[in-house]
Amino acid sequence: MPSYDYECETCGESFTLKKTFEEHDHLKELKCPKCGSAKVRQLIAPVFAKTSKKS
Ligand SMILES: [Zn+2]
């Protein structure tokens, strides 16, 4: 189960949520667990996929 990091723009709280349903619903339900604000933005996790294929 993939998890995503988010940051509250109101209080600066960062938290992680697991994606367990459709993304649209996920965003709709997204609230800061600390202050309850819906102004939350997703932190794009740095993914360094090693796809160095020798061609
Ligand atoms: Zn907050």
mmCIF file of the protein (N, C-alpha, C, O) and its ligand, coordinates in Angstrom:
data_MODEL
# 
_entry.id   MODEL 
# 
loop_
_entity.id 
_entity.type 
_entity.pdbx_number_of_molecules 
1 polymer     1 
2 non-polymer 1 
# 
_entity_poly.entity_id                      1 
_entity_poly.type                           'polypeptide(L)' 
_entity_poly.nstd_linkage                   no 
_entity_poly.nstd_monomer                   no 
_entity_poly.pdbx_seq_one_letter_code       MPSYDYECETCGESFTLKKTFEEHDHLKELKCPKCGSAKVRQLIAPVFAKTSKKS 
_entity_poly.pdbx_seq_one_letter_code_can   MPSYDYECETCGESFTLKKTFEEHDHLKELKCPKCGSAKVRQLIAPVFAKTSKKS 
_entity_poly.pdbx_strand_id                 A 
# 
loop_
_entity_poly_seq.entity_id 
_entity_poly_seq.num 
_entity_poly_seq.mon_id 
_entity_poly_seq.hetero 
1 1  MET n 
1 2  PRO n 
1 3  SER n 
1 4  TYR n 
1 5  ASP n 
1 6  TYR n 
1 7  GLU n 
1 8  CYS n 
1 9  GLU n 
1 10 THR n 
1 11 CYS n 
1 12 GLY n 
1 13 GLU n 
1 14 SER n 
1 15 PHE n 
1 16 THR n 
1 17 LEU n 
1 18 LYS n 
1 19 LYS n 
1 20 THR n 
1 21 PHE n 
1 22 GLU n 
1 23 GLU n 
1 24 HIS n 
1 25 ASP n 
1 26 HIS n 
1 27 LEU n 
1 28 LYS n 
1 29 GLU n 
1 30 LEU n 
1 31 LYS n 
1 32 CYS n 
1 33 PRO n 
1 34 LYS n 
1 35 CYS n 
1 36 GLY n 
1 37 SER n 
1 38 ALA n 
1 39 LYS n 
1 40 VAL n 
1 41 ARG n 
1 42 GLN n 
1 43 LEU n 
1 44 ILE n 
1 45 ALA n 
1 46 PRO n 
1 47 VAL n 
1 48 PHE n 
1 49 ALA n 
1 50 LYS n 
1 51 THR n 
1 52 SER n 
1 53 LYS n 
1 54 LYS n 
1 55 SER n 
# 
loop_
_struct_asym.id 
_struct_asym.entity_id 
A 1 
B 2 
# 
loop_
_chem_comp.id 
_chem_comp.type 
_chem_comp.mon_nstd_flag 
ALA 'L-peptide linking' y 
ARG 'L-peptide linking' y 
ASP 'L-peptide linking' y 
CYS 'L-peptide linking' y 
GLN 'L-peptide linking' y 
GLU 'L-peptide linking' y 
GLY 'peptide linking'   y 
HIS 'L-peptide linking' y 
ILE 'L-peptide linking' y 
LEU 'L-peptide linking' y 
LYS 'L-peptide linking' y 
MET 'L-peptide linking' y 
PHE 'L-peptide linking' y 
PRO 'L-peptide linking' y 
SER 'L-peptide linking' y 
THR 'L-peptide linking' y 
TYR 'L-peptide linking' y 
VAL 'L-peptide linking' y 
ZN  non-polymer         . 
# 
_pdbx_entity_nonpoly.entity_id   2 
_pdbx_entity_nonpoly.name        ? 
_pdbx_entity_nonpoly.comp_id     ZN 
# 
_pdbx_nonpoly_scheme.asym_id         B 
_pdbx_nonpoly_scheme.entity_id       2 
_pdbx_nonpoly_scheme.mon_id          ZN 
_pdbx_nonpoly_scheme.ndb_seq_num     1 
_pdbx_nonpoly_scheme.pdb_seq_num     101 
_pdbx_nonpoly_scheme.auth_seq_num    101 
_pdbx_nonpoly_scheme.pdb_mon_id      ZN 
_pdbx_nonpoly_scheme.auth_mon_id     ZN 
_pdbx_nonpoly_scheme.pdb_strand_id   A 
_pdbx_nonpoly_scheme.pdb_ins_code    . 
# 
loop_
_atom_site.group_PDB 
_atom_site.id 
_atom_site.type_symbol 
_atom_site.label_atom_id 
_atom_site.label_alt_id 
_atom_site.label_comp_id 
_atom_site.label_asym_id 
_atom_site.label_entity_id 
_atom_site.label_seq_id 
_atom_site.pdbx_PDB_ins_code 
_atom_site.Cartn_x 
_atom_site.Cartn_y 
_atom_site.Cartn_z 
_atom_site.occupancy 
_atom_site.B_iso_or_equiv 
_atom_site.pdbx_formal_charge 
_atom_site.auth_seq_id 
_atom_site.auth_comp_id 
_atom_site.auth_asym_id 
_atom_site.auth_atom_id 
_atom_site.pdbx_PDB_model_num 
ATOM   1   N  N  . MET A 1 1  ? 0.857   -1.208 0.000   1.00 0.00 ? 1   MET A N  1 
ATOM   2   C  CA . MET A 1 1  ? 0.000   0.000  0.000   1.00 0.00 ? 1   MET A CA 1 
ATOM   3   C  C  . MET A 1 1  ? 0.881   1.241  0.000   1.00 0.00 ? 1   MET A C  1 
ATOM   4   O  O  . MET A 1 1  ? 1.644   1.458  0.941   1.00 0.00 ? 1   MET A O  1 
ATOM   5   N  N  . PRO A 1 2  ? 0.783   2.045  -1.032  1.00 0.00 ? 2   PRO A N  1 
ATOM   6   C  CA . PRO A 1 2  ? 1.610   3.252  -1.084  1.00 0.00 ? 2   PRO A CA 1 
ATOM   7   C  C  . PRO A 1 2  ? 1.124   4.295  -0.090  1.00 0.00 ? 2   PRO A C  1 
ATOM   8   O  O  . PRO A 1 2  ? -0.074  4.409  0.170   1.00 0.00 ? 2   PRO A O  1 
ATOM   9   N  N  . SER A 1 3  ? 2.043   5.040  0.451   1.00 0.00 ? 3   SER A N  1 
ATOM   10  C  CA . SER A 1 3  ? 1.685   6.122  1.353   1.00 0.00 ? 3   SER A CA 1 
ATOM   11  C  C  . SER A 1 3  ? 2.234   7.424  0.802   1.00 0.00 ? 3   SER A C  1 
ATOM   12  O  O  . SER A 1 3  ? 3.222   7.441  0.067   1.00 0.00 ? 3   SER A O  1 
ATOM   13  N  N  . TYR A 1 4  ? 1.577   8.511  1.171   1.00 0.00 ? 4   TYR A N  1 
ATOM   14  C  CA . TYR A 1 4  ? 1.954   9.800  0.632   1.00 0.00 ? 4   TYR A CA 1 
ATOM   15  C  C  . TYR A 1 4  ? 2.149   10.802 1.751   1.00 0.00 ? 4   TYR A C  1 
ATOM   16  O  O  . TYR A 1 4  ? 1.457   10.773 2.768   1.00 0.00 ? 4   TYR A O  1 
ATOM   17  N  N  . ASP A 1 5  ? 3.097   11.676 1.542   1.00 0.00 ? 5   ASP A N  1 
ATOM   18  C  CA . ASP A 1 5  ? 3.365   12.706 2.532   1.00 0.00 ? 5   ASP A CA 1 
ATOM   19  C  C  . ASP A 1 5  ? 2.628   13.991 2.158   1.00 0.00 ? 5   ASP A C  1 
ATOM   20  O  O  . ASP A 1 5  ? 2.559   14.382 0.992   1.00 0.00 ? 5   ASP A O  1 
ATOM   21  N  N  . TYR A 1 6  ? 2.089   14.622 3.180   1.00 0.00 ? 6   TYR A N  1 
ATOM   22  C  CA . TYR A 1 6  ? 1.372   15.870 2.974   1.00 0.00 ? 6   TYR A CA 1 
ATOM   23  C  C  . TYR A 1 6  ? 1.845   16.903 3.981   1.00 0.00 ? 6   TYR A C  1 
ATOM   24  O  O  . TYR A 1 6  ? 2.405   16.573 5.026   1.00 0.00 ? 6   TYR A O  1 
ATOM   25  N  N  . GLU A 1 7  ? 1.605   18.159 3.641   1.00 0.00 ? 7   GLU A N  1 
ATOM   26  C  CA . GLU A 1 7  ? 1.952   19.225 4.558   1.00 0.00 ? 7   GLU A CA 1 
ATOM   27  C  C  . GLU A 1 7  ? 0.796   20.214 4.634   1.00 0.00 ? 7   GLU A C  1 
ATOM   28  O  O  . GLU A 1 7  ? 0.270   20.652 3.611   1.00 0.00 ? 7   GLU A O  1 
ATOM   29  N  N  . CYS A 1 8  ? 0.411   20.555 5.845   1.00 0.00 ? 8   CYS A N  1 
ATOM   30  C  CA . CYS A 1 8  ? -0.655  21.524 6.058   1.00 0.00 ? 8   CYS A CA 1 
ATOM   31  C  C  . CYS A 1 8  ? -0.117  22.930 5.825   1.00 0.00 ? 8   CYS A C  1 
ATOM   32  O  O  . CYS A 1 8  ? 0.912   23.314 6.382   1.00 0.00 ? 8   CYS A O  1 
ATOM   33  N  N  . GLU A 1 9  ? -0.821  23.688 4.998   1.00 0.00 ? 9   GLU A N  1 
ATOM   34  C  CA . GLU A 1 9  ? -0.380  25.051 4.705   1.00 0.00 ? 9   GLU A CA 1 
ATOM   35  C  C  . GLU A 1 9  ? -0.795  26.012 5.813   1.00 0.00 ? 9   GLU A C  1 
ATOM   36  O  O  . GLU A 1 9  ? -0.341  27.156 5.851   1.00 0.00 ? 9   GLU A O  1 
ATOM   37  N  N  . THR A 1 10 ? -1.646  25.553 6.702   1.00 0.00 ? 10  THR A N  1 
ATOM   38  C  CA . THR A 1 10 ? -2.133  26.412 7.776   1.00 0.00 ? 10  THR A CA 1 
ATOM   39  C  C  . THR A 1 10 ? -1.209  26.377 8.993   1.00 0.00 ? 10  THR A C  1 
ATOM   40  O  O  . THR A 1 10 ? -0.804  27.418 9.510   1.00 0.00 ? 10  THR A O  1 
ATOM   41  N  N  . CYS A 1 11 ? -0.887  25.178 9.436   1.00 0.00 ? 11  CYS A N  1 
ATOM   42  C  CA . CYS A 1 11 ? -0.075  25.062 10.653  1.00 0.00 ? 11  CYS A CA 1 
ATOM   43  C  C  . CYS A 1 11 ? 1.298   24.456 10.386  1.00 0.00 ? 11  CYS A C  1 
ATOM   44  O  O  . CYS A 1 11 ? 2.150   24.411 11.273  1.00 0.00 ? 11  CYS A O  1 
ATOM   45  N  N  . GLY A 1 12 ? 1.502   23.994 9.160   1.00 0.00 ? 12  GLY A N  1 
ATOM   46  C  CA . GLY A 1 12 ? 2.813   23.473 8.811   1.00 0.00 ? 12  GLY A CA 1 
ATOM   47  C  C  . GLY A 1 12 ? 3.038   22.035 9.226   1.00 0.00 ? 12  GLY A C  1 
ATOM   48  O  O  . GLY A 1 12 ? 4.143   21.507 9.102   1.00 0.00 ? 12  GLY A O  1 
ATOM   49  N  N  . GLU A 1 13 ? 1.986   21.403 9.721   1.00 0.00 ? 13  GLU A N  1 
ATOM   50  C  CA . GLU A 1 13 ? 2.101   20.013 10.131  1.00 0.00 ? 13  GLU A CA 1 
ATOM   51  C  C  . GLU A 1 13 ? 2.305   19.116 8.915   1.00 0.00 ? 13  GLU A C  1 
ATOM   52  O  O  . GLU A 1 13 ? 1.618   19.254 7.902   1.00 0.00 ? 13  GLU A O  1 
ATOM   53  N  N  . SER A 1 14 ? 3.236   18.219 9.029   1.00 0.00 ? 14  SER A N  1 
ATOM   54  C  CA . SER A 1 14 ? 3.426   17.253 7.957   1.00 0.00 ? 14  SER A CA 1 
ATOM   55  C  C  . SER A 1 14 ? 2.980   15.883 8.434   1.00 0.00 ? 14  SER A C  1 
ATOM   56  O  O  . SER A 1 14 ? 3.212   15.504 9.582   1.00 0.00 ? 14  SER A O  1 
ATOM   57  N  N  . PHE A 1 15 ? 2.345   15.154 7.551   1.00 0.00 ? 15  PHE A N  1 
ATOM   58  C  CA . PHE A 1 15 ? 1.821   13.860 7.945   1.00 0.00 ? 15  PHE A CA 1 
ATOM   59  C  C  . PHE A 1 15 ? 1.778   12.940 6.735   1.00 0.00 ? 15  PHE A C  1 
ATOM   60  O  O  . PHE A 1 15 ? 1.907   13.371 5.589   1.00 0.00 ? 15  PHE A O  1 
ATOM   61  N  N  . THR A 1 16 ? 1.597   11.689 7.023   1.00 0.00 ? 16  THR A N  1 
ATOM   62  C  CA . THR A 1 16 ? 1.591   10.685 5.961   1.00 0.00 ? 16  THR A CA 1 
ATOM   63  C  C  . THR A 1 16 ? 0.263   9.948  5.944   1.00 0.00 ? 16  THR A C  1 
ATOM   64  O  O  . THR A 1 16 ? -0.250  9.534  6.984   1.00 0.00 ? 16  THR A O  1 
ATOM   65  N  N  . LEU A 1 17 ? -0.267  9.795  4.779   1.00 0.00 ? 17  LEU A N  1 
ATOM   66  C  CA . LEU A 1 17 ? -1.516  9.066  4.639   1.00 0.00 ? 17  LEU A CA 1 
ATOM   67  C  C  . LEU A 1 17 ? -1.335  7.934  3.646   1.00 0.00 ? 17  LEU A C  1 
ATOM   68  O  O  . LEU A 1 17 ? -0.611  8.050  2.656   1.00 0.00 ? 17  LEU A O  1 
ATOM   69  N  N  . LYS A 1 18 ? -2.005  6.854  3.937   1.00 0.00 ? 18  LYS A N  1 
ATOM   70  C  CA . LYS A 1 18 ? -1.988  5.755  2.987   1.00 0.00 ? 18  LYS A CA 1 
ATOM   71  C  C  . LYS A 1 18 ? -3.129  5.925  2.005   1.00 0.00 ? 18  LYS A C  1 
ATOM   72  O  O  . LYS A 1 18 ? -4.242  6.300  2.372   1.00 0.00 ? 18  LYS A O  1 
ATOM   73  N  N  . LYS A 1 19 ? -2.836  5.648  0.786   1.00 0.00 ? 19  LYS A N  1 
ATOM   74  C  CA . LYS A 1 19 ? -3.860  5.781  -0.237  1.00 0.00 ? 19  LYS A CA 1 
ATOM   75  C  C  . LYS A 1 19 ? -4.677  4.512  -0.305  1.00 0.00 ? 19  LYS A C  1 
ATOM   76  O  O  . LYS A 1 19 ? -4.221  3.480  -0.798  1.00 0.00 ? 19  LYS A O  1 
ATOM   77  N  N  . THR A 1 20 ? -5.889  4.607  0.198   1.00 0.00 ? 20  THR A N  1 
ATOM   78  C  CA . THR A 1 20 ? -6.715  3.406  0.276   1.00 0.00 ? 20  THR A CA 1 
ATOM   79  C  C  . THR A 1 20 ? -7.947  3.513  -0.605  1.00 0.00 ? 20  THR A C  1 
ATOM   80  O  O  . THR A 1 20 ? -8.738  2.573  -0.685  1.00 0.00 ? 20  THR A O  1 
ATOM   81  N  N  . PHE A 1 21 ? -8.116  4.646  -1.263  1.00 0.00 ? 21  PHE A N  1 
ATOM   82  C  CA . PHE A 1 21 ? -9.284  4.772  -2.140  1.00 0.00 ? 21  PHE A CA 1 
ATOM   83  C  C  . PHE A 1 21 ? -8.938  5.680  -3.312  1.00 0.00 ? 21  PHE A C  1 
ATOM   84  O  O  . PHE A 1 21 ? -7.799  6.124  -3.452  1.00 0.00 ? 21  PHE A O  1 
ATOM   85  N  N  . GLU A 1 22 ? -9.910  5.945  -4.133  1.00 0.00 ? 22  GLU A N  1 
ATOM   86  C  CA . GLU A 1 22 ? -9.685  6.732  -5.333  1.00 0.00 ? 22  GLU A CA 1 
ATOM   87  C  C  . GLU A 1 22 ? -9.075  8.088  -5.001  1.00 0.00 ? 22  GLU A C  1 
ATOM   88  O  O  . GLU A 1 22 ? -9.360  8.678  -3.959  1.00 0.00 ? 22  GLU A O  1 
ATOM   89  N  N  . GLU A 1 23 ? -8.252  8.554  -5.884  1.00 0.00 ? 23  GLU A N  1 
ATOM   90  C  CA . GLU A 1 23 ? -7.505  9.771  -5.610  1.00 0.00 ? 23  GLU A CA 1 
ATOM   91  C  C  . GLU A 1 23 ? -8.415  10.977 -5.436  1.00 0.00 ? 23  GLU A C  1 
ATOM   92  O  O  . GLU A 1 23 ? -8.141  11.846 -4.608  1.00 0.00 ? 23  GLU A O  1 
ATOM   93  N  N  . HIS A 1 24 ? -9.469  11.037 -6.191  1.00 0.00 ? 24  HIS A N  1 
ATOM   94  C  CA . HIS A 1 24 ? -10.376 12.179 -6.082  1.00 0.00 ? 24  HIS A CA 1 
ATOM   95  C  C  . HIS A 1 24 ? -11.026 12.205 -4.699  1.00 0.00 ? 24  HIS A C  1 
ATOM   96  O  O  . HIS A 1 24 ? -11.118 13.257 -4.066  1.00 0.00 ? 24  HIS A O  1 
ATOM   97  N  N  . ASP A 1 25 ? -11.466 11.057 -4.249  1.00 0.00 ? 25  ASP A N  1 
ATOM   98  C  CA . ASP A 1 25 ? -12.046 10.973 -2.916  1.00 0.00 ? 25  ASP A CA 1 
ATOM   99  C  C  . ASP A 1 25 ? -10.991 11.241 -1.864  1.00 0.00 ? 25  ASP A C  1 
ATOM   100 O  O  . ASP A 1 25 ? -11.253 11.844 -0.824  1.00 0.00 ? 25  ASP A O  1 
ATOM   101 N  N  . HIS A 1 26 ? -9.817  10.786 -2.159  1.00 0.00 ? 26  HIS A N  1 
ATOM   102 C  CA . HIS A 1 26 ? -8.708  10.962 -1.240  1.00 0.00 ? 26  HIS A CA 1 
ATOM   103 C  C  . HIS A 1 26 ? -8.456  12.446 -0.994  1.00 0.00 ? 26  HIS A C  1 
ATOM   104 O  O  . HIS A 1 26 ? -8.308  12.886 0.147   1.00 0.00 ? 26  HIS A O  1 
ATOM   105 N  N  . LEU A 1 27 ? -8.411  13.198 -2.072  1.00 0.00 ? 27  LEU A N  1 
ATOM   106 C  CA . LEU A 1 27 ? -8.167  14.630 -1.952  1.00 0.00 ? 27  LEU A CA 1 
ATOM   107 C  C  . LEU A 1 27 ? -9.334  15.326 -1.272  1.00 0.00 ? 27  LEU A C  1 
ATOM   108 O  O  . LEU A 1 27 ? -9.154  16.303 -0.545  1.00 0.00 ? 27  LEU A O  1 
ATOM   109 N  N  . LYS A 1 28 ? -10.508 14.820 -1.513  1.00 0.00 ? 28  LYS A N  1 
ATOM   110 C  CA . LYS A 1 28 ? -11.695 15.436 -0.930  1.00 0.00 ? 28  LYS A CA 1 
ATOM   111 C  C  . LYS A 1 28 ? -11.716 15.269 0.589   1.00 0.00 ? 28  LYS A C  1 
ATOM   112 O  O  . LYS A 1 28 ? -12.149 16.149 1.333   1.00 0.00 ? 28  LYS A O  1 
ATOM   113 N  N  . GLU A 1 29 ? -11.240 14.122 1.009   1.00 0.00 ? 29  GLU A N  1 
ATOM   114 C  CA . GLU A 1 29 ? -11.268 13.812 2.428   1.00 0.00 ? 29  GLU A CA 1 
ATOM   115 C  C  . GLU A 1 29 ? -10.044 14.340 3.163   1.00 0.00 ? 29  GLU A C  1 
ATOM   116 O  O  . GLU A 1 29 ? -9.927  14.216 4.382   1.00 0.00 ? 29  GLU A O  1 
ATOM   117 N  N  . LEU A 1 30 ? -9.143  14.924 2.401   1.00 0.00 ? 30  LEU A N  1 
ATOM   118 C  CA . LEU A 1 30 ? -7.863  15.289 2.970   1.00 0.00 ? 30  LEU A CA 1 
ATOM   119 C  C  . LEU A 1 30 ? -7.976  16.467 3.940   1.00 0.00 ? 30  LEU A C  1 
ATOM   120 O  O  . LEU A 1 30 ? -8.382  17.568 3.569   1.00 0.00 ? 30  LEU A O  1 
ATOM   121 N  N  . LYS A 1 31 ? -7.610  16.201 5.174   1.00 0.00 ? 31  LYS A N  1 
ATOM   122 C  CA . LYS A 1 31 ? -7.600  17.251 6.183   1.00 0.00 ? 31  LYS A CA 1 
ATOM   123 C  C  . LYS A 1 31 ? -6.379  17.101 7.064   1.00 0.00 ? 31  LYS A C  1 
ATOM   124 O  O  . LYS A 1 31 ? -5.851  16.003 7.241   1.00 0.00 ? 31  LYS A O  1 
ATOM   125 N  N  . CYS A 1 32 ? -5.942  18.208 7.607   1.00 0.00 ? 32  CYS A N  1 
ATOM   126 C  CA . CYS A 1 32 ? -4.824  18.173 8.524   1.00 0.00 ? 32  CYS A CA 1 
ATOM   127 C  C  . CYS A 1 32 ? -5.266  17.507 9.832   1.00 0.00 ? 32  CYS A C  1 
ATOM   128 O  O  . CYS A 1 32 ? -6.277  17.907 10.409  1.00 0.00 ? 32  CYS A O  1 
ATOM   129 N  N  . PRO A 1 33 ? -4.534  16.508 10.305  1.00 0.00 ? 33  PRO A N  1 
ATOM   130 C  CA . PRO A 1 33 ? -4.905  15.806 11.533  1.00 0.00 ? 33  PRO A CA 1 
ATOM   131 C  C  . PRO A 1 33 ? -4.684  16.671 12.772  1.00 0.00 ? 33  PRO A C  1 
ATOM   132 O  O  . PRO A 1 33 ? -5.165  16.344 13.857  1.00 0.00 ? 33  PRO A O  1 
ATOM   133 N  N  . LYS A 1 34 ? -3.969  17.754 12.609  1.00 0.00 ? 34  LYS A N  1 
ATOM   134 C  CA . LYS A 1 34 ? -3.630  18.587 13.758  1.00 0.00 ? 34  LYS A CA 1 
ATOM   135 C  C  . LYS A 1 34 ? -4.629  19.721 13.943  1.00 0.00 ? 34  LYS A C  1 
ATOM   136 O  O  . LYS A 1 34 ? -5.159  19.923 15.036  1.00 0.00 ? 34  LYS A O  1 
ATOM   137 N  N  . CYS A 1 35 ? -4.883  20.462 12.860  1.00 0.00 ? 35  CYS A N  1 
ATOM   138 C  CA . CYS A 1 35 ? -5.762  21.626 12.985  1.00 0.00 ? 35  CYS A CA 1 
ATOM   139 C  C  . CYS A 1 35 ? -7.054  21.464 12.201  1.00 0.00 ? 35  CYS A C  1 
ATOM   140 O  O  . CYS A 1 35 ? -7.967  22.279 12.332  1.00 0.00 ? 35  CYS A O  1 
ATOM   141 N  N  . GLY A 1 36 ? -7.137  20.422 11.390  1.00 0.00 ? 36  GLY A N  1 
ATOM   142 C  CA . GLY A 1 36 ? -8.369  20.159 10.667  1.00 0.00 ? 36  GLY A CA 1 
ATOM   143 C  C  . GLY A 1 36 ? -8.527  20.977 9.395   1.00 0.00 ? 36  GLY A C  1 
ATOM   144 O  O  . GLY A 1 36 ? -9.575  20.934 8.752   1.00 0.00 ? 36  GLY A O  1 
ATOM   145 N  N  . SER A 1 37 ? -7.500  21.713 9.035   1.00 0.00 ? 37  SER A N  1 
ATOM   146 C  CA . SER A 1 37 ? -7.576  22.527 7.832   1.00 0.00 ? 37  SER A CA 1 
ATOM   147 C  C  . SER A 1 37 ? -7.553  21.666 6.584   1.00 0.00 ? 37  SER A C  1 
ATOM   148 O  O  . SER A 1 37 ? -6.899  20.623 6.539   1.00 0.00 ? 37  SER A O  1 
ATOM   149 N  N  . ALA A 1 38 ? -8.278  22.119 5.573   1.00 0.00 ? 38  ALA A N  1 
ATOM   150 C  CA . ALA A 1 38 ? -8.290  21.382 4.306   1.00 0.00 ? 38  ALA A CA 1 
ATOM   151 C  C  . ALA A 1 38 ? -7.224  21.909 3.356   1.00 0.00 ? 38  ALA A C  1 
ATOM   152 O  O  . ALA A 1 38 ? -7.050  21.399 2.249   1.00 0.00 ? 38  ALA A O  1 
ATOM   153 N  N  . LYS A 1 39 ? -6.517  22.938 3.808   1.00 0.00 ? 39  LYS A N  1 
ATOM   154 C  CA . LYS A 1 39 ? -5.453  23.488 2.956   1.00 0.00 ? 39  LYS A CA 1 
ATOM   155 C  C  . LYS A 1 39 ? -4.192  22.646 3.127   1.00 0.00 ? 39  LYS A C  1 
ATOM   156 O  O  . LYS A 1 39 ? -3.253  23.006 3.836   1.00 0.00 ? 39  LYS A O  1 
ATOM   157 N  N  . VAL A 1 40 ? -4.224  21.542 2.458   1.00 0.00 ? 40  VAL A N  1 
ATOM   158 C  CA . VAL A 1 40 ? -3.124  20.591 2.558   1.00 0.00 ? 40  VAL A CA 1 
ATOM   159 C  C  . VAL A 1 40 ? -2.559  20.350 1.170   1.00 0.00 ? 40  VAL A C  1 
ATOM   160 O  O  . VAL A 1 40 ? -3.289  20.198 0.191   1.00 0.00 ? 40  VAL A O  1 
ATOM   161 N  N  . ARG A 1 41 ? -1.261  20.320 1.119   1.00 0.00 ? 41  ARG A N  1 
ATOM   162 C  CA . ARG A 1 41 ? -0.659  20.034 -0.179  1.00 0.00 ? 41  ARG A CA 1 
ATOM   163 C  C  . ARG A 1 41 ? 0.189   18.778 -0.076  1.00 0.00 ? 41  ARG A C  1 
ATOM   164 O  O  . ARG A 1 41 ? 0.758   18.457 0.967   1.00 0.00 ? 41  ARG A O  1 
ATOM   165 N  N  . GLN A 1 42 ? 0.247   18.090 -1.194  1.00 0.00 ? 42  GLN A N  1 
ATOM   166 C  CA . GLN A 1 42 ? 0.989   16.840 -1.202  1.00 0.00 ? 42  GLN A CA 1 
ATOM   167 C  C  . GLN A 1 42 ? 2.460   17.116 -1.451  1.00 0.00 ? 42  GLN A C  1 
ATOM   168 O  O  . GLN A 1 42 ? 2.835   17.899 -2.324  1.00 0.00 ? 42  GLN A O  1 
ATOM   169 N  N  . LEU A 1 43 ? 3.264   16.457 -0.668  1.00 0.00 ? 43  LEU A N  1 
ATOM   170 C  CA . LEU A 1 43 ? 4.695   16.546 -0.869  1.00 0.00 ? 43  LEU A CA 1 
ATOM   171 C  C  . LEU A 1 43 ? 5.128   15.441 -1.819  1.00 0.00 ? 43  LEU A C  1 
ATOM   172 O  O  . LEU A 1 43 ? 4.897   14.254 -1.592  1.00 0.00 ? 43  LEU A O  1 
ATOM   173 N  N  . ILE A 1 44 ? 5.750   15.874 -2.864  1.00 0.00 ? 44  ILE A N  1 
ATOM   174 C  CA . ILE A 1 44 ? 6.197   14.880 -3.826  1.00 0.00 ? 44  ILE A CA 1 
ATOM   175 C  C  . ILE A 1 44 ? 7.482   14.253 -3.316  1.00 0.00 ? 44  ILE A C  1 
ATOM   176 O  O  . ILE A 1 44 ? 8.525   14.902 -3.238  1.00 0.00 ? 44  ILE A O  1 
ATOM   177 N  N  . ALA A 1 45 ? 7.387   13.010 -2.980  1.00 0.00 ? 45  ALA A N  1 
ATOM   178 C  CA . ALA A 1 45 ? 8.546   12.313 -2.452  1.00 0.00 ? 45  ALA A CA 1 
ATOM   179 C  C  . ALA A 1 45 ? 9.585   12.118 -3.555  1.00 0.00 ? 45  ALA A C  1 
ATOM   180 O  O  . ALA A 1 45 ? 9.265   11.740 -4.682  1.00 0.00 ? 45  ALA A O  1 
ATOM   181 N  N  . PRO A 1 46 ? 10.800  12.380 -3.200  1.00 0.00 ? 46  PRO A N  1 
ATOM   182 C  CA . PRO A 1 46 ? 11.866  12.179 -4.176  1.00 0.00 ? 46  PRO A CA 1 
ATOM   183 C  C  . PRO A 1 46 ? 12.077  10.706 -4.469  1.00 0.00 ? 46  PRO A C  1 
ATOM   184 O  O  . PRO A 1 46 ? 12.530  9.936  -3.622  1.00 0.00 ? 46  PRO A O  1 
ATOM   185 N  N  . VAL A 1 47 ? 11.745  10.351 -5.653  1.00 0.00 ? 47  VAL A N  1 
ATOM   186 C  CA . VAL A 1 47 ? 11.902  8.951  -6.048  1.00 0.00 ? 47  VAL A CA 1 
ATOM   187 C  C  . VAL A 1 47 ? 13.012  8.858  -7.082  1.00 0.00 ? 47  VAL A C  1 
ATOM   188 O  O  . VAL A 1 47 ? 12.921  9.403  -8.182  1.00 0.00 ? 47  VAL A O  1 
ATOM   189 N  N  . PHE A 1 48 ? 14.028  8.172  -6.703  1.00 0.00 ? 48  PHE A N  1 
ATOM   190 C  CA . PHE A 1 48 ? 15.151  8.013  -7.617  1.00 0.00 ? 48  PHE A CA 1 
ATOM   191 C  C  . PHE A 1 48 ? 15.154  6.586  -8.157  1.00 0.00 ? 48  PHE A C  1 
ATOM   192 O  O  . PHE A 1 48 ? 15.846  5.691  -7.673  1.00 0.00 ? 48  PHE A O  1 
ATOM   193 N  N  . ALA A 1 49 ? 14.351  6.443  -9.170  1.00 0.00 ? 49  ALA A N  1 
ATOM   194 C  CA . ALA A 1 49 ? 14.262  5.113  -9.762  1.00 0.00 ? 49  ALA A CA 1 
ATOM   195 C  C  . ALA A 1 49 ? 15.509  4.823  -10.589 1.00 0.00 ? 49  ALA A C  1 
ATOM   196 O  O  . ALA A 1 49 ? 15.897  5.569  -11.489 1.00 0.00 ? 49  ALA A O  1 
ATOM   197 N  N  . LYS A 1 50 ? 16.093  3.728  -10.238 1.00 0.00 ? 50  LYS A N  1 
ATOM   198 C  CA . LYS A 1 50 ? 17.295  3.347  -10.974 1.00 0.00 ? 50  LYS A CA 1 
ATOM   199 C  C  . LYS A 1 50 ? 16.896  2.570  -12.220 1.00 0.00 ? 50  LYS A C  1 
ATOM   200 O  O  . LYS A 1 50 ? 16.673  1.359  -12.195 1.00 0.00 ? 50  LYS A O  1 
ATOM   201 N  N  . THR A 1 51 ? 16.819  3.308  -13.281 1.00 0.00 ? 51  THR A N  1 
ATOM   202 C  CA . THR A 1 51 ? 16.431  2.665  -14.539 1.00 0.00 ? 51  THR A CA 1 
ATOM   203 C  C  . THR A 1 51 ? 17.557  2.797  -15.562 1.00 0.00 ? 51  THR A C  1 
ATOM   204 O  O  . THR A 1 51 ? 17.338  3.066  -16.743 1.00 0.00 ? 51  THR A O  1 
ATOM   205 N  N  . SER A 1 52 ? 18.722  2.601  -15.070 1.00 0.00 ? 52  SER A N  1 
ATOM   206 C  CA . SER A 1 52 ? 19.872  2.710  -15.967 1.00 0.00 ? 52  SER A CA 1 
ATOM   207 C  C  . SER A 1 52 ? 20.060  1.409  -16.744 1.00 0.00 ? 52  SER A C  1 
ATOM   208 O  O  . SER A 1 52 ? 20.782  0.494  -16.350 1.00 0.00 ? 52  SER A O  1 
ATOM   209 N  N  . LYS A 1 53 ? 19.374  1.396  -17.846 1.00 0.00 ? 53  LYS A N  1 
ATOM   210 C  CA . LYS A 1 53 ? 19.486  0.211  -18.675 1.00 0.00 ? 53  LYS A CA 1 
ATOM   211 C  C  . LYS A 1 53 ? 20.595  0.391  -19.716 1.00 0.00 ? 53  LYS A C  1 
ATOM   212 O  O  . LYS A 1 53 ? 20.744  1.438  -20.346 1.00 0.00 ? 53  LYS A O  1 
ATOM   213 N  N  . LYS A 1 54 ? 21.316  -0.631 -19.846 1.00 0.00 ? 54  LYS A N  1 
ATOM   214 C  CA . LYS A 1 54 ? 22.354  -0.571 -20.871 1.00 0.00 ? 54  LYS A CA 1 
ATOM   215 C  C  . LYS A 1 54 ? 21.757  -0.962 -22.227 1.00 0.00 ? 54  LYS A C  1 
ATOM   216 O  O  . LYS A 1 54 ? 21.302  -2.088 -22.433 1.00 0.00 ? 54  LYS A O  1 
ATOM   217 N  N  . SER A 1 55 ? 21.777  -0.009 -23.120 1.00 0.00 ? 55  SER A N  1 
ATOM   218 C  CA . SER A 1 55 ? 21.184  -0.281 -24.414 1.00 0.00 ? 55  SER A CA 1 
ATOM   219 C  C  . SER A 1 55 ? 22.198  -0.254 -25.538 1.00 0.00 ? 55  SER A C  1 
ATOM   220 O  O  . SER A 1 55 ? 21.841  -0.468 -26.697 1.00 0.00 ? 55  SER A O  1 
HETATM 221 ZN ZN . ZN  B 2 .  ? -2.784  22.012 10.096  1.00 0.00 2 101 ZN  A ZN 1 
# 
